[in-house]
């Protein structure tokens, strides 16, 4: 209302109404900055957190990610007399505790739980959470020590773990897991695509792949099967994919291609956020910072992989030279 007359609503009218309420100049700028504060604060906070080590997730009742994983484990329990479960990057044992609290005694006896966790401070919590399900009564600190389980694991789980493994090690670590699976085994990968806080799990920073990029990473012909949470709050946020061992393989080329795919997706998301109207809510600020951080992390990783390849080529030159010299010597002797 202006001059005693009602006006039709519109964005320009809102702008003028704000000026009438607080005046122009400094007061108007203060109001504008105040309304932008949630976006700015969330973006800056997330960026600052991205320089800090990640925190271990604690067990929570009705954990939505554990709900997604439990459906796969439940099917395996119905189909097999025994289920060998590999929790790779077990953390504080939240998956083991979920199983312990939600399965009956008969079901628990069918599970042989293998925990791989490099952080020794988590071992006691894992033991308590797993109880008599823990295979070999020990926690394995390095995936390289999984050789005794090669070809025996029914289900391997990476819950919020893949993004904490340095991508230069994806080929080695994921190959170890795939080799541990039996012919009918499945790898479950869970990731939160809207992580509430930034983190720095390693020097290259976190990288979260979607289903399409996981397809590329594992050299699959089709996208892996996705299990979305039925609650709308987690729609398009909590990714849970099941990858069967058959035809899944990870190599240097697939790692690089997956990162290139991610880089293209992130650039598109950032461009859209710059063009589309913004609500300036805290979530938008956090997501903008997440995409920006991941894009930088992705570029750092691609550069690291290129440097690693160049170093390998330099080391390989003398070997190729010796092989060529040996061939020439053989030809001359003939």
C-alpha positions as CSV (number, residue, x, y, z in Angstrom):
1,X,0.0,0.0,0.0
2,X,1.3,3.4,-0.9
3,X,-0.5,6.8,-0.7
4,X,-3.5,5.0,0.6
5,X,-3.8,2.8,-2.5
6,X,-3.3,-1.0,-2.9
7,X,-0.9,-2.2,-5.6
8,X,-0.6,-5.5,-7.3
9,X,2.2,-7.7,-5.8
10,X,5.4,-8.1,-7.7
11,X,9.2,-8.3,-7.2
12,X,9.6,-4.6,-8.0
13,X,6.9,-3.7,-5.5
14,X,8.6,-5.7,-2.8
15,X,11.8,-3.8,-3.5
16,X,10.0,-0.5,-3.1
17,X,8.1,-1.7,0.0
18,X,11.3,-2.6,1.7
19,X,12.7,0.9,1.0
20,X,9.5,2.5,2.4
21,X,9.9,0.4,5.6
22,X,13.6,1.0,6.3
23,X,14.5,3.8,4.0
24,X,17.1,3.8,1.3
25,X,20.8,4.0,1.7
26,X,22.6,2.4,4.7
27,X,19.4,0.9,6.3
28,X,18.4,-0.8,3.1
29,X,21.9,-2.3,2.6
30,X,21.8,-3.6,6.2
31,X,18.4,-5.3,5.5
32,X,19.8,-6.8,2.2
33,X,22.9,-8.1,4.0
34,X,20.8,-9.6,6.8
35,X,18.6,-11.5,4.4
36,X,21.7,-12.8,2.6
37,X,23.3,-13.9,5.8
38,X,22.1,-17.5,6.0
39,X,23.5,-18.2,2.5
40,X,26.8,-16.5,3.2
41,X,27.3,-18.0,6.6
42,X,26.5,-21.5,5.5
43,X,28.9,-21.2,2.5
44,X,31.8,-19.8,4.5
45,X,31.3,-22.3,7.3
46,X,31.3,-25.3,4.9
47,X,34.5,-24.0,3.2
48,X,36.2,-23.6,6.5
49,X,35.1,-27.1,7.6
50,X,36.7,-28.4,4.4
51,X,40.1,-27.8,6.0
52,X,39.3,-30.1,9.0
53,X,39.5,-33.8,9.5
54,X,36.2,-35.7,9.3
55,X,34.4,-36.9,12.4
56,X,33.4,-40.5,13.0
57,X,29.6,-41.1,12.7
58,X,27.9,-42.4,15.8
59,X,25.1,-44.9,15.9
60,X,21.6,-43.4,15.7
61,X,18.3,-45.0,16.1
62,X,16.4,-45.2,12.7
63,X,19.6,-44.2,10.8
64,X,18.3,-43.7,7.2
65,X,21.5,-45.0,5.6
66,X,21.5,-48.2,7.7
67,X,17.9,-48.7,6.7
68,X,19.0,-48.7,3.1
69,X,21.8,-51.2,3.7
70,X,19.7,-53.5,5.9
71,X,17.4,-54.4,2.9
72,X,20.3,-56.0,1.0
73,X,21.6,-57.8,4.0
74,X,18.1,-59.1,4.8
75,X,17.8,-60.7,1.3
76,X,21.2,-62.4,1.8
77,X,20.1,-63.8,5.2
78,X,17.0,-65.3,3.6
79,X,19.0,-66.9,0.8
80,X,22.0,-68.2,2.7
81,X,22.8,-70.3,5.7
82,X,25.7,-68.0,6.5
83,X,26.4,-64.4,5.4
84,X,30.0,-63.1,5.4
85,X,29.7,-59.3,5.7
86,X,32.7,-57.0,5.1
87,X,32.4,-53.5,6.7
88,X,35.2,-51.6,5.0
89,X,35.9,-48.5,6.9
90,X,33.8,-49.6,9.9
91,X,34.4,-46.4,11.9
92,X,32.8,-46.9,15.4
93,X,30.9,-50.0,14.3
94,X,27.5,-48.3,13.6
95,X,26.6,-51.0,11.0
96,X,27.5,-53.8,13.5
97,X,25.4,-52.2,16.2
98,X,22.4,-51.8,13.9
99,X,22.6,-55.5,13.1
100,X,23.0,-56.4,16.8
101,X,20.0,-54.4,17.8
102,X,17.7,-55.2,15.0
103,X,18.4,-58.9,14.2
104,X,17.2,-61.8,16.4
105,X,19.6,-64.3,17.9
106,X,19.1,-66.8,15.0
107,X,19.8,-64.2,12.4
108,X,22.9,-62.9,14.2
109,X,24.4,-66.4,14.3
110,X,24.2,-66.5,10.5
111,X,26.4,-63.4,10.2
112,X,30.2,-63.5,10.1
113,X,31.2,-59.8,10.4
114,X,34.5,-58.6,9.1
115,X,35.6,-55.1,10.1
116,X,38.3,-53.2,8.4
117,X,39.2,-50.0,10.2
118,X,42.7,-48.3,10.3
119,X,41.9,-46.1,13.3
120,X,42.9,-48.2,16.3
121,X,41.0,-46.0,18.7
122,X,37.7,-47.4,17.2
123,X,38.6,-51.1,17.8
124,X,37.0,-51.4,21.3
125,X,33.7,-49.8,20.1
126,X,33.6,-52.1,17.1
127,X,34.2,-55.2,19.3
128,X,31.3,-54.1,21.6
129,X,29.0,-53.4,18.7
130,X,29.7,-56.6,16.8
131,X,29.8,-59.0,19.8
132,X,30.0,-62.6,18.8
133,X,29.4,-61.7,15.1
134,X,33.0,-60.5,14.8
135,X,35.0,-62.8,12.6
136,X,38.2,-64.0,14.1
137,X,37.6,-61.8,17.2
138,X,39.7,-59.1,15.7
139,X,39.5,-55.8,13.7
140,X,41.6,-55.7,10.5
141,X,43.5,-52.5,10.2
142,X,44.6,-52.8,6.6
143,X,42.6,-54.1,3.6
144,X,45.7,-55.8,2.3
145,X,45.3,-58.3,5.1
146,X,42.0,-59.6,3.7
147,X,43.6,-62.4,1.7
148,X,42.2,-65.1,3.9
149,X,38.7,-64.0,2.8
150,X,39.4,-63.8,-1.0
151,X,36.3,-65.1,-2.9
152,X,34.3,-65.7,0.3
153,X,32.5,-62.4,1.2
154,X,28.7,-62.2,0.4
155,X,28.3,-58.4,1.1
156,X,30.8,-55.7,1.3
157,X,29.7,-52.3,2.6
158,X,31.3,-48.8,2.0
159,X,29.1,-46.4,4.0
160,X,30.3,-42.8,3.7
161,X,33.8,-44.3,3.1
162,X,34.6,-44.0,-0.6
163,X,34.8,-40.2,-0.5
164,X,37.3,-40.6,2.3
165,X,39.7,-42.8,0.3
166,X,42.2,-40.9,-1.7
167,X,41.2,-41.4,-5.4
168,X,44.8,-42.3,-6.2
169,X,44.2,-45.4,-4.1
170,X,40.7,-46.2,-5.5
171,X,42.0,-48.8,-8.0
172,X,44.0,-50.7,-5.3
173,X,41.4,-50.5,-2.5
174,X,38.4,-51.3,-4.6
175,X,40.2,-54.2,-6.3
176,X,40.9,-55.7,-2.9
177,X,37.2,-55.5,-2.0
178,X,36.1,-56.9,-5.3
179,X,38.5,-59.8,-5.0
180,X,37.1,-60.6,-1.5
181,X,33.6,-61.0,-2.9
182,X,32.4,-64.4,-4.0
183,X,30.8,-64.9,-7.4
184,X,27.4,-63.9,-6.2
185,X,28.7,-61.2,-3.9
186,X,27.6,-57.5,-3.8
187,X,29.3,-54.3,-3.0
188,X,27.1,-51.7,-1.3
189,X,28.2,-48.1,-1.6
190,X,26.3,-45.4,0.4
191,X,27.1,-41.7,0.1
192,X,25.3,-38.5,1.3
193,X,25.1,-36.1,-1.6
194,X,24.3,-33.2,0.8
195,X,26.8,-33.8,3.6
196,X,26.0,-31.3,6.4
197,X,29.6,-30.4,7.0
198,X,32.8,-30.0,5.0
199,X,35.9,-32.2,5.7
200,X,39.4,-32.9,4.6
201,X,39.9,-36.7,4.8
202,X,43.2,-36.5,2.9
203,X,45.3,-34.0,1.0
204,X,43.1,-34.1,-2.2
205,X,39.8,-33.5,-0.3
206,X,36.5,-35.3,-0.5
207,X,34.9,-36.5,-3.7
208,X,31.3,-37.9,-3.8
209,X,30.3,-39.8,-6.9
210,X,26.7,-40.3,-8.2
211,X,25.4,-43.5,-9.8
212,X,26.5,-42.5,-13.3
213,X,30.1,-41.8,-12.2
214,X,30.1,-45.1,-10.2
215,X,29.1,-46.9,-13.4
216,X,32.2,-45.4,-15.1
217,X,34.4,-46.1,-12.1
218,X,33.5,-49.8,-12.1
219,X,33.5,-50.1,-15.9
220,X,29.9,-51.3,-15.9
221,X,27.7,-51.5,-18.9
222,X,24.7,-50.0,-17.1
223,X,24.2,-47.8,-14.0
224,X,24.2,-49.8,-10.8
225,X,20.9,-50.5,-9.0
226,X,20.0,-47.6,-6.8
227,X,18.1,-48.0,-3.5
228,X,16.6,-44.7,-2.6
229,X,15.2,-44.0,0.8
230,X,11.3,-43.9,0.8
231,X,11.3,-40.7,3.0
232,X,11.0,-37.6,0.9
233,X,13.5,-35.8,3.2
234,X,16.3,-38.0,1.7
235,X,15.1,-38.0,-1.9
236,X,18.1,-37.5,-4.3
237,X,20.3,-37.1,-1.3
238,X,21.2,-40.5,0.2
239,X,22.6,-42.6,-2.5
240,X,22.8,-46.4,-1.9
241,X,23.9,-48.5,-4.9
242,X,24.4,-52.3,-5.2
243,X,27.3,-53.4,-7.5
244,X,27.6,-57.1,-8.3
245,X,31.0,-58.5,-8.7
246,X,30.3,-59.8,-12.2
247,X,31.9,-57.5,-14.8
248,X,32.9,-54.9,-12.2
249,X,36.5,-53.8,-12.5
250,X,38.4,-50.6,-11.5
251,X,41.5,-49.4,-13.4
252,X,43.5,-46.2,-13.8
253,X,41.5,-45.3,-16.9
254,X,38.1,-45.8,-15.2
255,X,39.2,-43.7,-12.2
256,X,40.2,-40.8,-14.4
257,X,37.1,-41.1,-16.6
258,X,34.8,-41.1,-13.5
259,X,36.5,-37.9,-12.2
260,X,36.2,-36.2,-15.6
261,X,32.5,-37.1,-15.6
262,X,32.1,-35.6,-12.1
263,X,33.9,-32.5,-13.1
264,X,31.5,-31.9,-16.0
265,X,28.5,-32.5,-13.6
266,X,29.8,-30.1,-11.0
267,X,30.4,-27.3,-13.5
268,X,26.8,-27.7,-14.7
269,X,25.4,-27.6,-11.1
270,X,27.4,-24.5,-10.3
271,X,26.4,-22.7,-13.5
272,X,22.7,-23.5,-12.8
273,X,23.0,-22.1,-9.3
274,X,24.5,-18.8,-10.7
275,X,21.7,-18.4,-13.3
276,X,18.6,-19.7,-11.4
277,X,16.8,-17.4,-8.9
278,X,18.2,-17.9,-5.4
279,X,16.3,-18.1,-2.1
280,X,19.5,-17.3,-0.2
281,X,18.7,-20.1,2.3
282,X,21.4,-21.7,4.3
283,X,21.0,-25.0,2.4
284,X,21.7,-23.3,-0.9
285,X,24.9,-21.7,0.5
286,X,26.1,-25.1,1.8
287,X,25.4,-26.8,-1.5
288,X,27.1,-24.1,-3.5
289,X,30.2,-24.5,-1.2
290,X,30.0,-28.3,-1.5
291,X,30.0,-28.2,-5.3
292,X,32.8,-25.6,-5.4
293,X,35.0,-27.6,-3.0
294,X,34.4,-30.8,-4.9
295,X,35.2,-29.2,-8.2
296,X,38.6,-28.0,-6.8
297,X,39.2,-31.4,-5.2
298,X,38.4,-33.1,-8.5
299,X,40.9,-30.9,-10.4
300,X,43.6,-31.5,-7.8
301,X,43.1,-35.2,-8.1
302,X,43.2,-35.2,-11.9
303,X,46.5,-33.3,-11.7
304,X,47.8,-35.7,-9.2
305,X,46.9,-38.7,-11.4
306,X,48.6,-37.1,-14.4
307,X,51.8,-36.4,-12.4
308,X,51.7,-40.0,-11.1
309,X,51.4,-41.3,-14.7
310,X,54.3,-39.1,-15.9
311,X,56.5,-40.3,-13.1
312,X,55.6,-43.9,-14.0
313,X,56.5,-43.3,-17.6
314,X,59.9,-41.8,-16.7
315,X,60.7,-44.8,-14.5
316,X,59.6,-47.1,-17.4
317,X,61.8,-45.5,-20.0
318,X,65.0,-47.4,-18.9
319,X,63.1,-50.7,-18.9
320,X,61.8,-50.1,-22.4
321,X,65.3,-49.1,-23.5
322,X,66.8,-52.3,-22.1
323,X,64.1,-54.4,-23.7
324,X,64.7,-52.7,-27.1
325,X,68.5,-53.2,-26.7
326,X,68.0,-56.9,-25.8
327,X,65.8,-57.4,-28.9
328,X,68.4,-55.8,-31.2
329,X,71.1,-57.9,-29.6
330,X,69.1,-61.1,-30.3
331,X,68.5,-60.1,-33.9
332,X,72.2,-59.4,-34.5
333,X,73.2,-62.7,-33.0
334,X,70.9,-64.5,-35.4
